[in-house]
Every structure is written in C-alpha cells, then in structure tokens.
C-alpha cells in the first residue's frame, strides 16, 4: 500500500524540530529517532495487546487509554521540572 500516511515520521520530524536537533551529530539524531520509534512501537503494542476484541470501545479500553495518558503527562511534568 503506497498511500499509507507516514504519521510517525511526521511526528518524529515535529519532535526533532522542537528539540532543535539541526546541530546534533548524525549519531545522536539516529539514536534519538530509534528511541522515539521504539517508544511508539511499545505504545502501539500495549494498545494492540490490551484492547478489547470487537469494534466497540469498552470502559476497559477507555480506562487503559486514560492510564497511559496520565503516565505520559506525569513524565512530561518530570521532564519540565528537571526530574527526568
């Protein structure tokens, strides 16, 4: 399928720009992109592994998404405060 959107690639580009990586070494850029994509893969795996079967979203699905969002928001807070 050649028309598949490159959502993660676009997200990486936005992230790299926000991190001002234009002056980073090629090695640092490569390693950061690998870590970024590994995180995205882990997140996707969690969703695929723990989402309920069927096409309807369940309360359990919503609770899982909320828990992931809370954890990510807490990490961002830690980053902004210099704790992570």
Secondary structure, 3 states (H helix, E strand, C coil): CCCCCCHHHHHHHHHHHHCCHHHCCHHHHHHHHHHHHHHHHHHHHHHHHHCCCCCCCCHHHHHHHHHHHHHHHHHHHHHHCCCC
